[in-house]
Amino acid sequence: MALPTLTPAQRSEALKKAAAVRKERGEILSQLKDRKVTLEEVLKREGTVVGKIYVRRLLEALPGIGKVRAGQLLDEHGISQSRRVQGLGARQKETLLKTLSSRP
């Protein structure tokens, strides 16, 4: 299926919208890294911006968790490397939060 042809105005509007979503996603990850918001609060947020973030990227934004530890956590909980937040089940969220809340 071919993508529709956009007018220059429609293309400009779509680019602005995409930039705004990327900025909001970056702010969420930055707040998580700076401990202004907890992982639990982020996971409870409803909306497409949080839902579209990869779980791995969300974990890597946590202080003290790098690429290796994030990968280990995903493997431990049976979560795919390409899973997005919106695709997490209730049990997966619960066990992830339980594991991360018990770490120093």
C-alpha positions in Angstrom: 0.0 0.0 0.0 1.5 3.3 -1.1 1.7 6.3 1.2 -0.5 9.2 0.4 1.1 12.2 -1.3 1.2 15.1 1.1 1.0 18.7 0.3 3.9 20.9 1.5 1.6 22.3 4.3 0.5 18.8 5.4 4.2 17.6 5.4 5.2 20.6 7.5 2.4 20.0 10.0 3.3 16.3 10.2 7.0 17.2 10.9 6.0 19.6 13.6 3.8 17.0 15.2 6.6 14.4 15.1 9.1 16.8 16.6 6.7 17.6 19.5 6.2 13.9 20.3 10.0 13.3 20.2 10.5 16.3 22.5 7.8 15.1 25.0 9.3 11.5 24.9 12.8 13.0 25.6 11.5 15.0 28.5 9.9 12.0 30.1 13.2 10.0 29.8 15.1 13.0 31.2 12.8 13.4 34.2 13.2 9.7 34.8 17.0 10.0 34.7 17.0 13.0 37.0 14.7 11.2 39.4 12.0 13.8 39.1 9.5 11.0 38.3 9.5 7.3 39.2 9.2 4.4 36.8 5.9 3.5 38.4 4.5 7.0 37.6 5.7 6.7 34.0 4.1 3.3 33.5 0.8 4.5 35.0 0.6 7.3 32.5 -2.0 6.8 29.7 -1.2 8.1 26.3 0.5 7.3 23.1 3.7 9.1 23.9 4.6 6.8 26.9 3.2 3.8 25.2 5.4 4.1 22.2 8.7 4.2 24.2 10.7 1.0 24.0 10.9 -0.7 27.4 14.7 -1.1 27.0 15.1 2.6 26.4 13.0 3.3 29.5 15.1 1.1 31.6 18.3 2.6 30.3 17.0 6.0 31.4 16.9 4.8 35.0 20.0 5.9 37.1 22.4 3.1 37.5 21.1 0.9 34.7 23.0 0.7 31.5 22.6 -1.2 28.3 23.8 -4.5 29.7 21.7 -4.4 32.9 18.6 -3.3 30.9 19.1 -6.3 28.6 19.5 -8.6 31.6 16.3 -7.3 33.2 14.3 -7.8 29.9 15.6 -11.4 29.7 14.9 -12.2 33.3 11.3 -11.1 32.9 10.7 -12.6 29.5 10.2 -9.3 27.8 11.3 -8.9 24.1 14.1 -6.5 23.3 11.7 -4.7 20.9 8.7 -4.5 23.3 7.1 -1.1 23.8 5.5 0.1 27.0 2.0 -0.3 25.6 2.7 -3.9 24.9 3.6 -4.8 28.5 1.1 -6.9 30.4 0.0 -6.1 34.0 2.2 -8.9 35.4 5.2 -7.8 33.5 4.9 -4.3 34.8 4.3 -5.5 38.3 7.3 -7.8 38.4 9.5 -5.2 36.7 8.6 -2.6 39.3 9.0 -5.1 42.1 12.5 -6.0 40.9 13.6 -2.4 40.5 12.1 -1.2 43.8 14.2 -3.8 45.7 17.5 -2.7 44.2 19.7 -0.3 46.2 
